[in-house]
Amino acid sequence: MNIRTVQRKHSSVAPGLLLLALVTLAGNAHAADEDATPVEIGTVSVQHGETSLWTPATVFSRQSANIAPEISGRLEWLVEVGEHVRAGESIARISDTALQIQLRTDEAEIRRLQANEEFSRRQVERFRTLSESNSMAASELDRLTMELRMLEQERAAQEARRDATLYSIAVASVAAPFSGLIVERNAEAGEYARAGEPVLRIVNTAALEVRARAPVSVAKYARPGQSVVLESNETRSETVVKALVPSGDERSRMIEVRVAIPDGDWVVGEAVRIALPNGPDSRRLAVSRDALVLRDSQVYVFKVLDDSTAQRVAVNPGNGKGNIVTIEGNLSADDKVVIRGAETLENGQAVRVLSPSSLAGTIETMFDKG
């Protein structure tokens, strides 16, 4: 008799009674091991990798600058905190009224010197003709030529002063050195700003990286381009070492490590941590994170023995990658451990290994045999 036969014979039976019959048959099929706890299992694997050291790190911007004017003067305006600006865009302005006055003075002085040059040049030409027949005229020619050269140099110096004034006028409008976000204002419009004293701070929130201080021992095993794990409160991801500064501080014995940051919503100053290589390649056992059970401030896994009983084994979890975590304990590669249903297990308890579809398959088999 198969399940179709049963369905035909009991087609007039109420659906509820048929369901009760199915459940009863399933219970009879498993009467022999009704006390065993159903579980799902996984296998202990071997992971090859480097010994890692978790170290705290911070998200930094590669472009962060305090912006100061190049000239002193009264601030006419500044951009507000929180504004995004583009490279070259004006973000503050110093009053250039005095500079504009100085520019007119410089240009007037240049014109005066040019007039003196023209007069001196005509004098030189006049005495050059006389000097051919008059020794006194020759001596005067030398003097006038010297004066002409001095006037030319004086005009050149005045033109340089004019150019300096023009430059000061140009930098009175303070430009953003790169695109970014204004995060701080150190002055207000109307205040007197001194050259070199910061009035704004700009940060490029799109050019981020992670910086960490690590023991000098890391320098022996870490290298640029090496894959490392980056972890924050919400995410865990893989990234690479960008730069290593193998110059340790003699007091702290620490070096700086810079790590690329994955795509995501990161904030400058955010605290994260990274797993840096701190030893040679190693061979370690690993299991699914779901196999770990925390009891009495200790971590265990349940190993499934050949007699289908669960043996509790204490382990020390190590570094993880995705859903796999390395462990140390009395286990071997290919051992079977419980990954579902371990929360209520006790040491020595009988278990029954089932997949999610095992019960349905057992019921169908019973009907076919009937």
Buried (B, 14 or more C-beta within 10 A) or exposed (E): EEBEEBEEEEEEEEEEEBEEBBEEBBEEBBEEEEEBBBBBBBEBBEBEBBBBBEBEBBBBBBBBBEBBBEBEBBBBEBBEEEBBBEEEEEBBBBBBEEBEEBBEEBBEBBEEBBEBBEEBBEBBEBBBEEBEEEEEBBEBBEEBBEBBEEBBEBBEEBBEBBEEBEEBBEBBBBBBBBBBBBBEBBBEEEEEBEEEEBBBBBBBBEBBBBBBBBBBBBBEBBEEEBEBBBBBEEEEEEBEBBEBEEEBEEEEEBBBBBBBBEEEEBEBEBEBBBBBBBBEEEEBBBBBEBBBBEEEEEBBBBBBEEEBBBBBBEBEBBBBBEEEBBBEBEBEEEBBBBBBBBEEBEEEBEBBBBEEEEBEEBBBEBBEEE
